[in-house]
Amino acid sequence: MKPTVLLIDHPVSKRDDRASAQLVEMGYRIEWCSPGRGDTLPPPVDNDYAAVVVYGGAESVNDAASAPYIRDEIDWIGRWVDSGRPYLGICLGSQLLASALGGRVGRHQDGLHEIGYVKIDPTPAANGFLDQSLHVYHWHNEGFEVPASAELLASGPVFPNQAFRYGDKAYGIQFHPEVGRPVIERWMQEAAHMLAEPGAQPCDRQLADCERHDAAMAAWLRRFLNDWLA
């Protein structure tokens, strides 16, 4: 059995994502932690975790003043990544990493949301992170500024900054490769009000695009996790 990966999530109805399932299939133990539900974060340096994945959520980095656990997560993430250990931040998790490194997080200048499948492209710095363009799933209304200490790895047409790397093992990705059709359908029901926002794609288009692009997105995630934890 391989070491344990710490998974930090935010209040959600289920923990049925693809990333945790793939990690288990790869032989890793997983342990969940939800600061938003009152869980205590472990010491950021003196622990036995092989890596950490920080998931998305309805919260905003800019809620730190009213949600102290968000401030705690930002501080914890900064200390974790400065130790050089593997970190993956997904959507909100990427924005928390950006904030910990001094990057700004905010709304699209035209008020757009990014909900649905959008094509992203590798940048010259991608270096194997993304070998070619890929349609990936999004559900967010804020984006991150790439910190001065990090490299932009992928870009897109709506929110230009889609992925960045800090050091050798810390990654922030704005998209949701951990999400498959069951989760997409649940989000459409639980957050249906967001489907009327500017930039949100209709449900039928999202589900049709899922049929076209989900397998490639899942394969990309598996390859990324293998390379990241090698």
N, C-alpha and C positions, 0 to 999 in steps of 0.2 A: 504494500500500500504506500502510495506517495504521500507527501506532507499535506497539511491542511491549508486551504485557501479561504481567507476571510471574505465574506460577502456582506456588504453594507447596503441595506435597502431603506426605503422610505415608505410610510404607511400605504400599503396596497392590499388588495383583497386576496391575492394568491401569489405564491412563489413558484411559478410554473414556467420559468424562462428557459431559453435554449442554452445560455452560457453555463448556468449551474449544472444542467443535465450533461452537457458535453464535458465539463470538468470531472464529473463523477465517472462518466464513461472512460475518461483518460486515466482513471485510477486515483484521483485526488479526493481527499476528504474535504468536506465543505462545512463551514460554520457561519450561521447568519447572525447579524447584529443590526438592530433597528434603533438608533438613537432617538428618532422621532416617537417611538413607542416607550421610551424610558430606558432602553438598554444602555449599558456603560461601555464606551469604547475601551479596548485593551490598551496597554501602554504602546505608544507608536513605534518604539524602537526595541525594547527588551521583551520580545515575544517570539514564538516559534512558527508563526505563519509564513508560508512560502511566498504568498502574494496577497493582494487585496483587489477586489472588484467593487466599485461604488456605482450603484444603479441610479436611474433617473427617479423622478417624482414630480408631484404637482408644485412643490416648493420652489422658491427662487433663491439664488445666492444672495440677492438683495433683501431677503427676509431676515438676515442675520440679527438685526436689532430686535425684531419681534419674536424670533424663534431661536433662542440661545443655542439649541443643539446644532443649528446650521453653522454658527460661529465656531462651536467646538469641532465640528467636522473639518472646517477649513483649516483650523490650527493643527489638527491631528494629521491631515493629509500633507500639509507642508513639512511636518517633521518626518513623516513616513518616507516621502519621496526624497528628501534630503539625505536619507540613510542609504539611498541607491537601490532600494528594493522594488520589486515589480508592482506596478500600479496600473489598473485600467479603470478609467472613469467613463461611464456611458451617459450621454445627455447631461442631466444635472451633475452627474459625477465628473464630467469633463469640465463643466463650468466651475465646480468647486475647486478642481485642480488649477484652472486658470486663475481663479481668485487667490488661491494660496500662493501663486507665483507672481502676483502683482498685475494680472490681466483684468480688464474690465469686462463685465457681463451686462448685456442690455438688450432691449427690444430692437427689432428691425427698423431702420430709419423710415420705411414706408408703412409700418404697422403690419407687415405680412407675418403670417404664421407659416410654418413648414410642417404640413401634416399629409402624409402619403409617401409614395416612392419618388425619389429624386435621384438623378444620376450625379455621382461625384467622380472626380478625376484626380489621379496622382499628381503631386508636384515633383519638381526635380529632386527634392530631398527625401522622397518616399522610400527609396532604397529597400524595396521588397515588401514594405508595408502594404502597398496596393500596386499591383503590377499593371492593371488596366482599369478603365472606367467600370463602375459598378453601380447598379441601381439599388439604393438602400432605403430602409424605412425611417421616417421621421415623425415625431410628434412633439413640437416645441414652439414657443413664441419668443424665446430669448436665444442669443448666441454669445460666444466668447471671443474676446480679443486674444490673439496669440501672445503669450508673455514674451518679453524680450529675451528670456533665457531659453526659449523653446523653438522648435522648428515646425513649420506648417507642412503637413504630409498629404493632405487632400483638400480639394476645394469644390465648391458647388455654385450653382447659379442664383440661389436665393439668399442663403447665409453663406458667404464666401469661405469662411473658416470651418472646416469639417473634421479635421483631425490634426493633432500635434503630438510631438514627442519631446519629453524633457529628460535629458540624460540618455541612458541606454535602455531603461526599462519602464519608464512612466509614460503612459499614453492617455490622451483624452480624445474621445470620439463623440461627435454631436448626434450621430444616428443610432439606430436601434437594431443591430444585427441579432440580438438575443430574442427578438419578437417574431413569432410565427402567427399563422392565421387565427388560432383560438384566442390569443391575446389581443390581436388587432380587433376582432369582433367584440371582445369584452370592452376594450377602450371606446369603441364606437358607441356602445350603450352607456357606459359609465360617464363619459365626457362628451355626450352628443351635442351639447351646447357649443363646443369648440368647432364643430364641423361647419358652422355658419360663419366662421371668422375668415377674413381675407387670406387667400393662399391655401386654405384647406381643400383637399381634393374630395370629390364625392365618394360615398361609400362604394358604389359599384366599381368605380375606377380603381380604388385601393385594393379591392378584393381581386379584380382581374389582374392588376399588377403583381399582387402576391403570387398568383399562379405562375406568372412569367419569371419572377425574379427571386422568389424565396429560396429556392434550392441553391442558387449561386451565392446568395448572402450567407446561408448556413455553412456552405463549404468554405467561404472566406473566413468566417469566424473560427471554424475548427483549425484551419491552417494558422491563423493569427495566434490562437491560444497555444498551439504546439510550439510555434517559434518563440513566443513571448516567454514561455516557461521552460524552454530548453536549457 
